[in-house]
Amino acid sequence: PPSTSTLPFGPNTRVAVIGTGISGVCTAGHLLREGLSVTVFERSSIEGGVWHYDERVPDDPPYPSDLPSYSDYKPSRPGEFAYRTPPPESREETRHVTNTQSLGKDTDDFAIKFSPPGPCYAGLKNNVPTPLMASTLDPWPPGTEDHISQDHIERYIQNLSKNHGVKEVTLFNTRVDEARKTPDGKAWALRTVTLQKPTAGDDTAHLVERTWQ
């Protein structure tokens, strides 16, 4: 990777990376090596991206529908998860506000809607030889064959994340529902929604909306 002297930003620059597939993990790993402040947002609870096999069954998409496609989920609206009444009158009111909504104890169905399973299936293998898929951050384990099952690739991505500090700066169960340039065009403003699942100390799940800049 280039040295910080050749980068268009300084070492104190804050960078957001969306997703912990192979691209997101490698991007974040190299940025961290350059000394930048990095935050990674991952809507699921684990790294791996499209190589993660999720046994859960997603909901069928609504059909027929005259609405445009929202990929596998429809993003929330600004302030949608707020307790406040009346709701904010503009986006500017929600820019620096953390909103929370309680979901209750049963979150399994909602969790699938929040982060639907990806396209990976059991038995999937790569069609590009592993030597061409290696990251410069770490080589493949010795003896890795050219074509391997998805769980080996997923584990490779997760090890990259752990070995290079990406896991430490990743916010899991966190979706980026909006990304837009600031009015001056010099930065990005993100709006995220985090699914906080029940814990031993709090048996109620929550949705938390935050804004970042």
C-alpha positions, -999 to +999 in steps of 0.1 A: +000+000+000+012+036-005+028+055+023+009+082+041+030+108+024+013+099-009-022+097+004-047+126-002-055+126+036-035+127+068-031+100+094-058+115+116-085+112+090-115+092+100-127+066+075-159+045+074-159+011+057-192-006+050-192-044+051-168-071+063-166-092+032-131-097+017-131-062+001-142-044+033-118-064+056-088-058+032-096-021+028-099-016+066-068-036+072-046-015+049-061+018+062-053+007+098-017-001+087-015+035+075-025+048+109-060+061+099-089+060+123-113+034+109-148+023+118-163-007+100-201-013+099-214-048+094-251-056+094-246-092+104-229-106+134-199-121+117-173-114+090-173-132+057-197-114+034-211-135+006-189-164+017-207-168+050-233-196+049-264-186+070-288-215+076-317-192+084-345-190+059-352-155+045-387-141+039-400-143+004-399-109-014-432-092-018-447-101-052-462-087-073-452-052-064-450-018-082-424-006-057-388-002-067-363-029-055-346-022-022-322-051-026-329-075+003-343-049+028-359-015+028-338+012+045-354+030+075-364+066+074-345+092+095-359+092+130-380+061+124-369+045+157-373+075+179-394+076+211-398+114+207-433+128+200-438+146+177-411+131+154-383+154+140-395+178+114-363+176+093-332+156+088-311+182+104-328+175+138-317+139+136-281+144+126-266+143+161-294+124+179-293+088+191-328+072+188-339+040+204-369+017+200-377-014+221-385-046+202-393-069+231-378-103+238-386-123+206-363-109+178-357-140+156-381-130+128-370-093+130-333-103+129-339-121+096-355-090+082-328-068+096-300-088+081-312-114+056-291-144+048-267-140+019-265-160-014-239-185-001-250-222+000-236-253+015-210-269-006-201-237-026-166-235-039-145-208-055-141-208-093-111-185-092-079-203-079-070-194-043-035-180-053-054-153-072-077-146-043-050-140-017-047-107+001-013-091+005-021-088+042-018-125+048-011-156+026-033-186+025-024-213+050+002-237+037-012-265+016-044-247+006-058-262-026-068-241-056-105-248-051-119-250-015-152-249+002-168-217+014-161-223+051-123-222+044-127-189+025-149-175+053-124-185+079-096-169+059-115-136+058-122-138+096-085-144+103-076-114+082-100-093+103-087-106+136-050-105+127-050-069+114-072-052+140-103-049+118-125-069+142-117-045+170-130-015+151-161-033+136-196-025+148-216-057+141-254-059+137-252-024+124-267-014+090-258+018+071-292+030+060-281+063+045-248+078+033-247+113+019-222+141+014-222+169+039-234+203+025-199+215+020-190+184+001-159+176+022-171+147+042-197+119+044-226+118+068-239+083+077-270+071+094-268+037+110-293+014+127-280-012+152-299-042+164-290-048+201-301-083+210-313-093+245-285-100+270-284-115+305-287-080+320-314-068+296-338-093+281-353-068+257-339-061+222-335-026+209-330-007+177-306+022+180-302+048+153-271+069+152-256+095+129-219+098+120-198+125+103 
